[in-house]
Amino acid sequence: MSMEGKICMITGANSGIGKETAKALSEMNATVIMVCRDKERGEIAREDIINQTGNKNIDLLLCDLSSQWQIRNLVEEFKKKYQNLHVLINNAGVMLKNRVLSVDGIEMNFAVNHLAPFLLTNLLLDVIKKSAPSRIVIVSSAAHRMAKMDFDDLQSEKKKYRLFRVYGVSKLAVMLFTYELSRKLEGTGVTINALHPGLINTNLGRDQSKFSQGFGKAFFKGPEKGAETSIYLASSPDVEGITGKYWTKKEQHKSSEESYNEENAKRIWEISTKMTNFKII
C-alpha cells in the first residue's frame, strides 16, 4: 500500500505506538511529521525511522501538548511549511498517578488526553478540510468505559484523586469530542475515528509503580501490536468514508453508552472551547 503524496502528522511520535505508527506510514512513502516534546529524543527517533525505511521525508516539530501556547505555535509552524494535511493522528497521552497541573492550570490528564486533541484538531481543521479526503484518528482507551462525566469536577478538585477515574474521564471526554466532531464534519470528506490500542507496554506507564511497570512488561503486548489499528485507520482503503466509529483490533466496536450522549458531547464541546479560548471563525 502506498501513501506517497500524503502528509501525516502524529503526536507523541518518538516512542511506543506513535513511533511504530510513524515508521509504518514512512514505509508507505508518506511524508510524516513527528510531533515530539523533547528535541533530542525526537531527533534520535527520526533518524532511526529514516535509517529503517529509507524515507527521508520525515519532519520533526516540537511541542509540549500540555501547553496551549505551544500547540498554537506548533500549528503556526506547520502552516508555514505545509499546505495540506491528509492524516492527523492524535496519539500522545499521559496517565499520571498524582494530581499535577499544566502550565495553563489544568489537571494534566484532562489537558493532554482531551484538550490537546480538541485544540490541535480544531486549529488544523481548515487545512484538513482543504486536503479532503482526509482522516483524523484519535487514540482513546477502553478506560472510557469505566467513566461518567462529572461536569462539576472536571479538574478533579473536589473528589479524592483516583488515577483510573481521572484517566477514564479524560478518555470519555475525547470520545464525546470524536462523535461530536464527526457530526459537524458530515459532507466535508473528512473522517474521524477513535480507537483502543489494547493493553500495550509503552511509556504511558512510566509514572506507575515498579510492580505495575514490571507487570506491563511481562503481560502487555508490544507497541508494534498497539499501533496496528492506528495504522489501519490512517491508511487502509477499507475505511474510506467511515466516520464516527470506535475501533479495536482493526474492527468496529460499540463504545460505552455514556460516550453516545449527544447532550454531554455538546456540553463538553462548549466547555472545551472556553478552556482553550478557541473561537470558531
PyRosetta script that sets phi, psi and omega in degrees:
from pyrosetta import init, pose_from_sequence

init()
pose = pose_from_sequence("MSMEGKICMITGANSGIGKETAKALSEMNATVIMVCRDKERGEIAREDIINQTGNKNIDLLLCDLSSQWQIRNLVEEFKKKYQNLHVLINNAGVMLKNRVLSVDGIEMNFAVNHLAPFLLTNLLLDVIKKSAPSRIVIVSSAAHRMAKMDFDDLQSEKKKYRLFRVYGVSKLAVMLFTYELSRKLEGTGVTINALHPGLINTNLGRDQSKFSQGFGKAFFKGPEKGAETSIYLASSPDVEGITGKYWTKKEQHKSSEESYNEENAKRIWEISTKMTNFKII")
pose.set_psi(1, 134.8)
pose.set_omega(1, -179.0)
pose.set_phi(2, -109.5)
pose.set_psi(2, 138.2)
pose.set_omega(2, 173.8)
pose.set_phi(3, -116.8)
pose.set_psi(3, 21.7)
pose.set_omega(3, -178.6)
pose.set_phi(4, -59.3)
pose.set_psi(4, 134.3)
pose.set_omega(4, -178.3)
pose.set_phi(5, 89.0)
pose.set_psi(5, -8.3)
pose.set_omega(5, 179.4)
pose.set_phi(6, -94.3)
pose.set_psi(6, 137.8)
pose.set_omega(6, 177.2)
pose.set_phi(7, -106.3)
pose.set_psi(7, 124.5)
pose.set_omega(7, -174.4)
pose.set_phi(8, -125.4)
pose.set_psi(8, 132.9)
pose.set_omega(8, 175.7)
pose.set_phi(9, -112.1)
pose.set_psi(9, 133.7)
pose.set_omega(9, -179.6)
pose.set_phi(10, -130.3)
pose.set_psi(10, 123.5)
pose.set_omega(10, 176.6)
pose.set_phi(11, -86.9)
pose.set_psi(11, 151.3)
pose.set_omega(11, -178.8)
pose.set_phi(12, 61.9)
pose.set_psi(12, 46.7)
pose.set_omega(12, -168.1)
pose.set_phi(13, -96.9)
pose.set_psi(13, 5.2)
pose.set_omega(13, -176.1)
pose.set_phi(14, -91.4)
pose.set_psi(14, -6.8)
pose.set_omega(14, -179.2)
pose.set_phi(15, -156.2)
pose.set_psi(15, 169.9)
pose.set_omega(15, 171.6)
pose.set_phi(16, 57.8)
pose.set_psi(16, -140.9)
pose.set_omega(16, -177.4)
pose.set_phi(17, -60.7)
pose.set_psi(17, -39.8)
pose.set_omega(17, -179.3)
pose.set_phi(18, -60.9)
pose.set_psi(18, -44.9)
pose.set_omega(18, -180.0)
pose.set_phi(19, -66.5)
pose.set_psi(19, -41.9)
pose.set_omega(19, 178.8)
pose.set_phi(20, -63.6)
pose.set_psi(20, -36.7)
pose.set_omega(20, 177.3)
pose.set_phi(21, -66.8)
pose.set_psi(21, -44.8)
pose.set_omega(21, 178.4)
pose.set_phi(22, -60.7)
pose.set_psi(22, -41.9)
pose.set_omega(22, 179.4)
pose.set_phi(23, -62.7)
pose.set_psi(23, -45.9)
pose.set_omega(23, -178.0)
pose.set_phi(24, -63.4)
pose.set_psi(24, -43.0)
pose.set_omega(24, 179.5)
pose.set_phi(25, -69.2)
pose.set_psi(25, -31.5)
pose.set_omega(25, 175.2)
pose.set_phi(26, -65.3)
pose.set_psi(26, -39.3)
pose.set_omega(26, 177.6)
pose.set_phi(27, -63.4)
pose.set_psi(27, -24.3)
pose.set_omega(27, 177.2)
pose.set_phi(28, -88.8)
pose.set_psi(28, 8.4)
pose.set_omega(28, 177.8)
pose.set_phi(29, 70.5)
pose.set_psi(29, 23.6)
pose.set_omega(29, 172.7)
pose.set_phi(30, -74.0)
pose.set_psi(30, 157.3)
pose.set_omega(30, 166.0)
pose.set_phi(31, -84.8)
pose.set_psi(31, 120.6)
pose.set_omega(31, -172.4)
pose.set_phi(32, -113.5)
pose.set_psi(32, 126.5)
pose.set_omega(32, 174.5)
pose.set_phi(33, -104.8)
pose.set_psi(33, 113.0)
pose.set_omega(33, 179.2)
pose.set_phi(34, -90.9)
pose.set_psi(34, 119.7)
pose.set_omega(34, 176.4)
pose.set_phi(35, -99.2)
pose.set_psi(35, 116.8)
pose.set_omega(35, -175.8)
pose.set_phi(36, -133.8)
pose.set_psi(36, 156.2)
pose.set_omega(36, -179.5)
pose.set_phi(37, -85.8)
pose.set_psi(37, -37.8)
pose.set_omega(37, -173.9)
pose.set_phi(38, -106.7)
pose.set_psi(38, 123.8)
pose.set_omega(38, -175.3)
pose.set_phi(39, -63.2)
pose.set_psi(39, -45.7)
pose.set_omega(39, -176.8)
pose.set_phi(40, -63.5)
pose.set_psi(40, -49.1)
pose.set_omega(40, 179.3)
pose.set_phi(41, -65.0)
pose.set_psi(41, -36.6)
pose.set_omega(41, 178.2)
pose.set_phi(42, -63.8)
pose.set_psi(42, -43.8)
pose.set_omega(42, -179.8)
pose.set_phi(43, -65.5)
pose.set_psi(43, -40.4)
pose.set_omega(43, 178.4)
pose.set_phi(44, -61.9)
pose.set_psi(44, -45.0)
pose.set_omega(44, 179.5)
pose.set_phi(45, -65.2)
pose.set_psi(45, -41.0)
pose.set_omega(45, 179.3)
pose.set_phi(46, -60.9)
pose.set_psi(46, -48.4)
pose.set_omega(46, 179.8)
pose.set_phi(47, -63.2)
pose.set_psi(47, -37.6)
pose.set_omega(47, 179.1)
pose.set_phi(48, -62.3)
pose.set_psi(48, -44.8)
pose.set_omega(48, 179.9)
pose.set_phi(49, -66.4)
pose.set_psi(49, -41.5)
pose.set_omega(49, 177.9)
pose.set_phi(50, -61.0)
pose.set_psi(50, -44.7)
pose.set_omega(50, -179.3)
pose.set_phi(51, -64.6)
pose.set_psi(51, -36.7)
pose.set_omega(51, -177.8)
pose.set_phi(52, -78.0)
pose.set_psi(52, -33.0)
pose.set_omega(52, -173.0)
pose.set_phi(53, -105.8)
pose.set_psi(53, -20.8)
pose.set_omega(53, -176.1)
pose.set_phi(54, 77.2)
pose.set_psi(54, 2.5)
pose.set_omega(54, 179.9)
pose.set_phi(55, -91.9)
pose.set_psi(55, 116.0)
pose.set_omega(55, -177.9)
pose.set_phi(56, -91.3)
pose.set_psi(56, -3.6)
pose.set_omega(56, -179.3)
pose.set_phi(57, -84.9)
pose.set_psi(57, 55.4)
pose.set_omega(57, 179.9)
pose.set_phi(58, -119.1)
pose.set_psi(58, 120.1)
pose.set_omega(58, -176.9)
pose.set_phi(59, -112.2)
pose.set_psi(59, 152.5)
pose.set_omega(59, 178.1)
pose.set_phi(60, -121.3)
pose.set_psi(60, 123.2)
pose.set_omega(60, 173.0)
pose.set_phi(61, -119.8)
pose.set_psi(61, 136.5)
pose.set_omega(61, -174.8)
pose.set_phi(62, -96.5)
pose.set_psi(62, 137.3)
pose.set_omega(62, 177.0)
pose.set_phi(63, -165.6)
pose.set_psi(63, 130.8)
pose.set_omega(63, 167.6)
pose.set_phi(64, -90.7)
pose.set_psi(64, 107.6)
pose.set_omega(64, -172.2)
pose.set_phi(65, -71.0)
pose.set_psi(65, -5.3)
pose.set_omega(65, 174.0)
pose.set_phi(66, -81.1)
pose.set_psi(66, -8.7)
pose.set_omega(66, -179.2)
pose.set_phi(67, -108.3)
pose.set_psi(67, 116.7)
pose.set_omega(67, 179.9)
pose.set_phi(68, -65.9)
pose.set_psi(68, -33.3)
pose.set_omega(68, 176.6)
pose.set_phi(69, -62.2)
pose.set_psi(69, -42.7)
pose.set_omega(69, 179.3)
pose.set_phi(70, -68.7)
pose.set_psi(70, -33.9)
pose.set_omega(70, 176.4)
pose.set_phi(71, -62.5)
pose.set_psi(71, -43.3)
pose.set_omega(71, 178.7)
pose.set_phi(72, -64.1)
pose.set_psi(72, -39.7)
pose.set_omega(72, 176.9)
pose.set_phi(73, -64.2)
pose.set_psi(73, -40.4)
pose.set_omega(73, 178.1)
pose.set_phi(74, -58.3)
pose.set_psi(74, -47.2)
pose.set_omega(74, -178.9)
pose.set_phi(75, -64.1)
pose.set_psi(75, -41.2)
pose.set_omega(75, 178.4)
pose.set_phi(76, -61.8)
pose.set_psi(76, -44.3)
pose.set_omega(76, 179.0)
pose.set_phi(77, -64.6)
pose.set_psi(77, -42.7)
pose.set_omega(77, 179.2)
pose.set_phi(78, -60.2)
pose.set_psi(78, -46.4)
pose.set_omega(78, -175.7)
pose.set_phi(79, -68.2)
pose.set_psi(79, -21.8)
pose.set_omega(79, 175.0)
pose.set_phi(80, -72.3)
pose.set_psi(80, -26.9)
pose.set_omega(80, -173.7)
pose.set_phi(81, -102.7)
pose.set_psi(81, -26.7)
pose.set_omega(81, -172.0)
pose.set_phi(82, -131.6)
pose.set_psi(82, 145.0)
pose.set_omega(82, 179.1)
pose.set_phi(83, -99.7)
pose.set_psi(83, -17.9)
pose.set_omega(83, -176.1)
pose.set_phi(84, -133.0)
pose.set_psi(84, 158.4)
pose.set_omega(84, 171.1)
pose.set_phi(85, -148.6)
pose.set_psi(85, 109.8)
pose.set_omega(85, -174.9)
pose.set_phi(86, -91.1)
pose.set_psi(86, -27.9)
pose.set_omega(86, -179.7)
pose.set_phi(87, -140.3)
pose.set_psi(87, 126.4)
pose.set_omega(87, 172.3)
pose.set_phi(88, -118.0)
pose.set_psi(88, 121.3)
pose.set_omega(88, 178.5)
pose.set_phi(89, -113.7)
pose.set_psi(89, 107.6)
pose.set_omega(89, 176.0)
pose.set_phi(90, -83.4)
pose.set_psi(90, 91.7)
pose.set_omega(90, -172.9)
pose.set_phi(91, -104.3)
pose.set_psi(91, -32.3)
pose.set_omega(91, -172.8)
pose.set_phi(92, -62.5)
pose.set_psi(92, 144.2)
pose.set_omega(92, 177.6)
pose.set_phi(93, -159.9)
pose.set_psi(93, 165.2)
pose.set_omega(93, 176.0)
pose.set_phi(94, -133.6)
pose.set_psi(94, 161.3)
pose.set_omega(94, 177.8)
pose.set_phi(95, -148.2)
pose.set_psi(95, 89.7)
pose.set_omega(95, -170.6)
pose.set_phi(96, -102.8)
pose.set_psi(96, 128.7)
pose.set_omega(96, -175.0)
pose.set_phi(97, -74.8)
pose.set_psi(97, -20.1)
pose.set_omega(97, 177.6)
pose.set_phi(98, -116.5)
pose.set_psi(98, 153.8)
pose.set_omega(98, -179.6)
pose.set_phi(99, -73.6)
pose.set_psi(99, 118.5)
pose.set_omega(99, 179.6)
pose.set_phi(100, -128.4)
pose.set_psi(100, 142.5)
pose.set_omega(100, 178.4)
pose.set_phi(101, -100.6)
pose.set_psi(101, 144.0)
pose.set_omega(101, 175.5)
pose.set_phi(102, -74.6)
pose.set_psi(102, 175.0)
pose.set_omega(102, 177.9)
pose.set_phi(103, -61.8)
pose.set_psi(103, -22.5)
pose.set_omega(103, 178.2)
pose.set_phi(104, -89.7)
pose.set_psi(104, 3.6)
pose.set_omega(104, 178.6)
pose.set_phi(105, 79.4)
pose.set_psi(105, 24.4)
pose.set_omega(105, -178.0)
pose.set_phi(106, -111.7)
pose.set_psi(106, 139.9)
pose.set_omega(106, 177.4)
pose.set_phi(107, -51.7)
pose.set_psi(107, 131.4)
pose.set_omega(107, -164.5)
pose.set_phi(108, -64.9)
pose.set_psi(108, -40.5)
pose.set_omega(108, 179.0)
pose.set_phi(109, -60.6)
pose.set_psi(109, -44.0)
pose.set_omega(109, -179.8)
pose.set_phi(110, -68.3)
pose.set_psi(110, -38.3)
pose.set_omega(110, -178.4)
pose.set_phi(111, -63.9)
pose.set_psi(111, -46.2)
pose.set_omega(111, -174.3)
pose.set_phi(112, -85.7)
pose.set_psi(112, -42.0)
pose.set_omega(112, -173.3)
pose.set_phi(113, -79.6)
pose.set_psi(113, -26.5)
pose.set_omega(113, 179.3)
pose.set_phi(114, -118.6)
pose.set_psi(114, -57.3)
pose.set_omega(114, -173.3)
pose.set_phi(115, -65.2)
pose.set_psi(115, -34.1)
pose.set_omega(115, 179.0)
pose.set_phi(116, -64.0)
pose.set_psi(116, -50.3)
pose.set_omega(116, 175.3)
pose.set_phi(117, -61.4)
pose.set_psi(117, -37.9)
pose.set_omega(117, 179.1)
pose.set_phi(118, -59.5)
pose.set_psi(118, -50.7)
pose.set_omega(118, -176.2)
pose.set_phi(119, -71.1)
pose.set_psi(119, -48.5)
pose.set_omega(119, -177.8)
pose.set_phi(120, -59.4)
pose.set_psi(120, -46.3)
pose.set_omega(120, -178.7)
pose.set_phi(121, -62.5)
pose.set_psi(121, -45.9)
pose.set_omega(121, -178.5)
pose.set_phi(122, -66.2)
pose.set_psi(122, -36.8)
pose.set_omega(122, 179.0)
pose.set_phi(123, -69.4)
pose.set_psi(123, -26.0)
pose.set_omega(123, -179.8)
pose.set_phi(124, -95.8)
pose.set_psi(124, -2.0)
pose.set_omega(124, -169.9)
pose.set_phi(125, -63.2)
pose.set_psi(125, -33.3)
pose.set_omega(125, 179.2)
pose.set_phi(126, -63.1)
pose.set_psi(126, -42.1)
pose.set_omega(126, 179.1)
pose.set_phi(127, -69.8)
pose.set_psi(127, -40.1)
pose.set_omega(127, 180.0)
pose.set_phi(128, -63.3)
pose.set_psi(128, -42.9)
pose.set_omega(128, 178.1)
pose.set_phi(129, -63.2)
pose.set_psi(129, -41.8)
pose.set_omega(129, 179.8)
pose.set_phi(130, -64.5)
pose.set_psi(130, -24.6)
pose.set_omega(130, -176.0)
pose.set_phi(131, -92.8)
pose.set_psi(131, 1.4)
pose.set_omega(131, -175.1)
pose.set_phi(132, -55.6)
pose.set_psi(132, 145.0)
pose.set_omega(132, 5.3)
pose.set_phi(133, -72.1)
pose.set_psi(133, 130.3)
pose.set_omega(133, -176.8)
pose.set_phi(134, -139.9)
pose.set_psi(134, 166.5)
pose.set_omega(134, -171.5)
pose.set_phi(135, -134.9)
pose.set_psi(135, 142.3)
pose.set_omega(135, 171.8)
pose.set_phi(136, -118.5)
pose.set_psi(136, 130.5)
pose.set_omega(136, -178.9)
pose.set_phi(137, -121.8)
pose.set_psi(137, 129.1)
pose.set_omega(137, 179.5)
pose.set_phi(138, -113.1)
pose.set_psi(138, 120.9)
pose.set_omega(138, 174.5)
pose.set_phi(139, -85.8)
pose.set_psi(139, 104.0)
pose.set_omega(139, 179.9)
pose.set_phi(140, -101.0)
pose.set_psi(140, -142.9)
pose.set_omega(140, -178.6)
pose.set_phi(141, -165.7)
pose.set_psi(141, 149.5)
pose.set_omega(141, 173.8)
pose.set_phi(142, -63.7)
pose.set_psi(142, -13.6)
pose.set_omega(142, 177.8)
pose.set_phi(143, -60.4)
pose.set_psi(143, -20.4)
pose.set_omega(143, 179.2)
pose.set_phi(144, -62.7)
pose.set_psi(144, -23.1)
pose.set_omega(144, -177.7)
pose.set_phi(145, -67.5)
pose.set_psi(145, -24.1)
pose.set_omega(145, -177.5)
pose.set_phi(146, -89.8)
pose.set_psi(146, 1.0)
pose.set_omega(146, -170.4)
pose.set_phi(147, -111.9)
pose.set_psi(147, 154.8)
pose.set_omega(147, 169.5)
pose.set_phi(148, -132.6)
pose.set_psi(148, 143.0)
pose.set_omega(148, -178.8)
pose.set_phi(149, -72.0)
pose.set_psi(149, 125.6)
pose.set_omega(149, 173.9)
pose.set_phi(150, -114.2)
pose.set_psi(150, 92.7)
pose.set_omega(150, -173.7)
pose.set_phi(151, -69.5)
pose.set_psi(151, -12.2)
pose.set_omega(151, 177.3)
pose.set_phi(152, -88.0)
pose.set_psi(152, -6.0)
pose.set_omega(152, -176.6)
pose.set_phi(153, -147.8)
pose.set_psi(153, 46.4)
pose.set_omega(153, -180.0)
pose.set_phi(154, -65.4)
pose.set_psi(154, -21.7)
pose.set_omega(154, -179.0)
pose.set_phi(155, -92.3)
pose.set_psi(155, 3.0)
pose.set_omega(155, 179.2)
pose.set_phi(156, 55.7)
pose.set_psi(156, 42.6)
pose.set_omega(156, -178.6)
pose.set_phi(157, -95.5)
pose.set_psi(157, -29.8)
pose.set_omega(157, -171.1)
pose.set_phi(158, -92.0)
pose.set_psi(158, -46.8)
pose.set_omega(158, -179.5)
pose.set_phi(159, -85.7)
pose.set_psi(159, 159.4)
pose.set_omega(159, 175.7)
pose.set_phi(160, -59.8)
pose.set_psi(160, 134.9)
pose.set_omega(160, -177.6)
pose.set_phi(161, -69.2)
pose.set_psi(161, 116.2)
pose.set_omega(161, 176.4)
pose.set_phi(162, -124.2)
pose.set_psi(162, 120.0)
pose.set_omega(162, -170.3)
pose.set_phi(163, -51.6)
pose.set_psi(163, -54.0)
pose.set_omega(163, -171.9)
pose.set_phi(164, -69.4)
pose.set_psi(164, -28.3)
pose.set_omega(164, 174.2)
pose.set_phi(165, -69.2)
pose.set_psi(165, -47.3)
pose.set_omega(165, -177.8)
pose.set_phi(166, -65.8)
pose.set_psi(166, -45.2)
pose.set_omega(166, 178.2)
pose.set_phi(167, -62.2)
pose.set_psi(167, -43.7)
pose.set_omega(167, 179.8)
pose.set_phi(168, -61.4)
pose.set_psi(168, -40.7)
pose.set_omega(168, 178.2)
pose.set_phi(169, -62.7)
pose.set_psi(169, -41.3)
pose.set_omega(169, -180.0)
pose.set_phi(170, -64.0)
pose.set_psi(170, -35.7)
pose.set_omega(170, 179.8)
pose.set_phi(171, -78.4)
pose.set_psi(171, -30.9)
pose.set_omega(171, 173.5)
pose.set_phi(172, -67.2)
pose.set_psi(172, -40.4)
pose.set_omega(172, 179.0)
pose.set_phi(173, -60.0)
pose.set_psi(173, -42.1)
pose.set_omega(173, -178.8)
pose.set_phi(174, -73.4)
pose.set_psi(174, -25.1)
pose.set_omega(174, 172.4)
pose.set_phi(175, -67.9)
pose.set_psi(175, -45.8)
pose.set_omega(175, 177.2)
pose.set_phi(176, -59.3)
pose.set_psi(176, -40.7)
pose.set_omega(176, 176.2)
pose.set_phi(177, -61.6)
pose.set_psi(177, -43.5)
pose.set_omega(177, 180.0)
pose.set_phi(178, -58.1)
pose.set_psi(178, -48.7)
pose.set_omega(178, -176.9)
pose.set_phi(179, -69.7)
pose.set_psi(179, -38.1)
pose.set_omega(179, 178.6)
pose.set_phi(180, -65.6)
pose.set_psi(180, -43.1)
pose.set_omega(180, 179.4)
pose.set_phi(181, -67.4)
pose.set_psi(181, -34.3)
pose.set_omega(181, 177.7)
pose.set_phi(182, -61.1)
pose.set_psi(182, -36.3)
pose.set_omega(182, 177.4)
pose.set_phi(183, -69.4)
pose.set_psi(183, -40.3)
pose.set_omega(183, -179.5)
pose.set_phi(184, -68.4)
pose.set_psi(184, -25.4)
pose.set_omega(184, -175.4)
pose.set_phi(185, -95.2)
pose.set_psi(185, 6.2)
pose.set_omega(185, -179.6)
pose.set_phi(186, -56.0)
pose.set_psi(186, 131.3)
pose.set_omega(186, 177.0)
pose.set_phi(187, 84.1)
pose.set_psi(187, 1.6)
pose.set_omega(187, -177.4)
pose.set_phi(188, -94.2)
pose.set_psi(188, -14.6)
pose.set_omega(188, -174.6)
pose.set_phi(189, 85.6)
pose.set_psi(189, 4.8)
pose.set_omega(189, 177.8)
pose.set_phi(190, -105.3)
pose.set_psi(190, 128.4)
pose.set_omega(190, 176.8)
pose.set_phi(191, -108.9)
pose.set_psi(191, 152.6)
pose.set_omega(191, 174.7)
pose.set_phi(192, -139.0)
pose.set_psi(192, 129.5)
pose.set_omega(192, -179.7)
pose.set_phi(193, -136.7)
pose.set_psi(193, 151.3)
pose.set_omega(193, 178.1)
pose.set_phi(194, -114.2)
pose.set_psi(194, 158.4)
pose.set_omega(194, -177.9)
pose.set_phi(195, -146.6)
pose.set_psi(195, 156.4)
pose.set_omega(195, 168.3)
pose.set_phi(196, -108.3)
pose.set_psi(196, 120.1)
pose.set_omega(196, -175.2)
pose.set_phi(197, -77.2)
pose.set_psi(197, -11.3)
pose.set_omega(197, -175.3)
pose.set_phi(198, 102.8)
pose.set_psi(198, -179.5)
pose.set_omega(198, 176.4)
pose.set_phi(199, -84.2)
pose.set_psi(199, 100.5)
pose.set_omega(199, -169.8)
pose.set_phi(200, -120.4)
pose.set_psi(200, 137.9)
pose.set_omega(200, 177.3)
pose.set_phi(201, -83.9)
pose.set_psi(201, 103.0)
pose.set_omega(201, -179.5)
pose.set_phi(202, -134.2)
pose.set_psi(202, -177.3)
pose.set_omega(202, 177.5)
pose.set_phi(203, -70.0)
pose.set_psi(203, -6.8)
pose.set_omega(203, 178.8)
pose.set_phi(204, -58.0)
pose.set_psi(204, -29.8)
pose.set_omega(204, -177.9)
pose.set_phi(205, -92.9)
pose.set_psi(205, 13.8)
pose.set_omega(205, -174.9)
pose.set_phi(206, -66.8)
pose.set_psi(206, -18.6)
pose.set_omega(206, -179.5)
pose.set_phi(207, -90.4)
pose.set_psi(207, -1.7)
pose.set_omega(207, -176.2)
pose.set_phi(208, -85.9)
pose.set_psi(208, 173.9)
pose.set_omega(208, 180.0)
pose.set_phi(209, -66.1)
pose.set_psi(209, 160.3)
pose.set_omega(209, 179.0)
pose.set_phi(210, -60.9)
pose.set_psi(210, -34.9)
pose.set_omega(210, 178.4)
pose.set_phi(211, -63.6)
pose.set_psi(211, -46.9)
pose.set_omega(211, -179.1)
pose.set_phi(212, -63.6)
pose.set_psi(212, -40.7)
pose.set_omega(212, 178.5)
pose.set_phi(213, -64.8)
pose.set_psi(213, -40.8)
pose.set_omega(213, 178.2)
pose.set_phi(214, -65.3)
pose.set_psi(214, -39.4)
pose.set_omega(214, 177.8)
pose.set_phi(215, -61.9)
pose.set_psi(215, -43.0)
pose.set_omega(215, 179.6)
pose.set_phi(216, -61.8)
pose.set_psi(216, -43.1)
pose.set_omega(216, 179.8)
pose.set_phi(217, -64.3)
pose.set_psi(217, -35.1)
pose.set_omega(217, -176.5)
pose.set_phi(218, -78.8)
pose.set_psi(218, -35.9)
pose.set_omega(218, -169.2)
pose.set_phi(219, -119.2)
pose.set_psi(219, -17.2)
pose.set_omega(219, -179.4)
pose.set_phi(220, -87.4)
pose.set_psi(220, 158.7)
pose.set_omega(220, 179.8)
pose.set_phi(221, -81.8)
pose.set_psi(221, 164.5)
pose.set_omega(221, -179.0)
pose.set_phi(222, -78.5)
pose.set_psi(222, 162.8)
pose.set_omega(222, -176.7)
pose.set_phi(223, -62.0)
pose.set_psi(223, -27.6)
pose.set_omega(223, 178.9)
pose.set_phi(224, -63.0)
pose.set_psi(224, -33.4)
pose.set_omega(224, 176.5)
pose.set_phi(225, -73.1)
pose.set_psi(225, -40.5)
pose.set_omega(225, -179.5)
pose.set_phi(226, -65.7)
pose.set_psi(226, -24.1)
pose.set_omega(226, -178.0)
pose.set_phi(227, -83.0)
pose.set_psi(227, -12.0)
pose.set_omega(227, -171.4)
pose.set_phi(228, -57.6)
pose.set_psi(228, -43.2)
pose.set_omega(228, -177.5)
pose.set_phi(229, -72.7)
pose.set_psi(229, -36.6)
pose.set_omega(229, 175.3)
pose.set_phi(230, -59.7)
pose.set_psi(230, -46.5)
pose.set_omega(230, -179.8)
pose.set_phi(231, -62.6)
pose.set_psi(231, -43.3)
pose.set_omega(231, -180.0)
pose.set_phi(232, -60.4)
pose.set_psi(232, -48.4)
pose.set_omega(232, -178.3)
pose.set_phi(233, -68.8)
pose.set_psi(233, -27.1)
pose.set_omega(233, 179.7)
pose.set_phi(234, -79.1)
pose.set_psi(234, -27.8)
pose.set_omega(234, -167.0)
pose.set_phi(235, -128.0)
pose.set_psi(235, -24.0)
pose.set_omega(235, -169.9)
pose.set_phi(236, -73.8)
pose.set_psi(236, 133.7)
pose.set_omega(236, 173.9)
pose.set_phi(237, -66.0)
pose.set_psi(237, -17.5)
pose.set_omega(237, -179.1)
pose.set_phi(238, -64.9)
pose.set_psi(238, -23.2)
pose.set_omega(238, -177.6)
pose.set_phi(239, -107.6)
pose.set_psi(239, 11.2)
pose.set_omega(239, 177.7)
pose.set_phi(240, -56.1)
pose.set_psi(240, 124.2)
pose.set_omega(240, 177.3)
pose.set_phi(241, 83.9)
pose.set_psi(241, -8.1)
pose.set_omega(241, 178.8)
pose.set_phi(242, -85.0)
pose.set_psi(242, 130.3)
pose.set_omega(242, -174.8)
pose.set_phi(243, -145.1)
pose.set_psi(243, 158.9)
pose.set_omega(243, 176.3)
pose.set_phi(244, 67.2)
pose.set_psi(244, 36.9)
pose.set_omega(244, -178.1)
pose.set_phi(245, -122.6)
pose.set_psi(245, 163.7)
pose.set_omega(245, 179.1)
pose.set_phi(246, -117.1)
pose.set_psi(246, 132.4)
pose.set_omega(246, -170.8)
pose.set_phi(247, -128.3)
pose.set_psi(247, 147.5)
pose.set_omega(247, 166.5)
pose.set_phi(248, -150.6)
pose.set_psi(248, 141.9)
pose.set_omega(248, -176.2)
pose.set_phi(249, 52.7)
pose.set_psi(249, 38.4)
pose.set_omega(249, 177.0)
pose.set_phi(250, 63.6)
pose.set_psi(250, 23.2)
pose.set_omega(250, 178.5)
pose.set_phi(251, -130.7)
pose.set_psi(251, 147.4)
pose.set_omega(251, 177.1)
pose.set_phi(252, -72.0)
pose.set_psi(252, 138.9)
pose.set_omega(252, 175.6)
pose.set_phi(253, -137.5)
pose.set_psi(253, 159.9)
pose.set_omega(253, 172.7)
pose.set_phi(254, -77.2)
pose.set_psi(254, 133.5)
pose.set_omega(254, 172.6)
pose.set_phi(255, -87.7)
pose.set_psi(255, -174.3)
pose.set_omega(255, -175.3)
pose.set_phi(256, -66.1)
pose.set_psi(256, 155.8)
pose.set_omega(256, 178.2)
pose.set_phi(257, -59.0)
pose.set_psi(257, -37.9)
pose.set_omega(257, 179.1)
pose.set_phi(258, -58.8)
pose.set_psi(258, -34.6)
pose.set_omega(258, -174.8)
pose.set_phi(259, -69.4)
pose.set_psi(259, -17.5)
pose.set_omega(259, -178.9)
pose.set_phi(260, -96.1)
pose.set_psi(260, 6.3)
pose.set_omega(260, -178.6)
pose.set_phi(261, -74.6)
pose.set_psi(261, 104.0)
pose.set_omega(261, -174.5)
pose.set_phi(262, -68.0)
pose.set_psi(262, -32.6)
pose.set_omega(262, 177.5)
pose.set_phi(263, -63.9)
pose.set_psi(263, -44.2)
pose.set_omega(263, 177.2)
pose.set_phi(264, -66.3)
pose.set_psi(264, -34.9)
pose.set_omega(264, 178.7)
pose.set_phi(265, -63.1)
pose.set_psi(265, -44.0)
pose.set_omega(265, 178.5)
pose.set_phi(266, -66.3)
pose.set_psi(266, -36.8)
pose.set_omega(266, -178.8)
pose.set_phi(267, -68.7)
pose.set_psi(267, -44.0)
pose.set_omega(267, 180.0)
pose.set_phi(268, -68.9)
pose.set_psi(268, -29.6)
pose.set_omega(268, 175.7)
pose.set_phi(269, -63.1)
pose.set_psi(269, -48.2)
pose.set_omega(269, -178.5)
pose.set_phi(270, -64.2)
pose.set_psi(270, -42.3)
pose.set_omega(270, 178.9)
pose.set_phi(271, -62.8)
pose.set_psi(271, -41.4)
pose.set_omega(271, -178.3)
pose.set_phi(272, -65.7)
pose.set_psi(272, -37.5)
pose.set_omega(272, 178.5)
pose.set_phi(273, -63.6)
pose.set_psi(273, -36.9)
pose.set_omega(273, 179.1)
pose.set_phi(274, -72.3)
pose.set_psi(274, -39.8)
pose.set_omega(274, -178.1)
pose.set_phi(275, -70.9)
pose.set_psi(275, -20.5)
pose.set_omega(275, 179.8)
pose.set_phi(276, -109.4)
pose.set_psi(276, 0.4)
pose.set_omega(276, -175.8)
pose.set_phi(277, 52.3)
pose.set_psi(277, 39.4)
pose.set_omega(277, -179.4)
pose.set_phi(278, -92.2)
pose.set_psi(278, 128.3)
pose.set_omega(278, 179.3)
pose.set_phi(279, -116.0)
pose.set_psi(279, 127.6)
pose.set_omega(279, 177.3)
pose.set_phi(280, -79.3)
pose.set_psi(280, 124.4)
pose.set_omega(280, -178.6)
pose.set_phi(281, -88.8)
pose.dump_pdb("model.pdb")
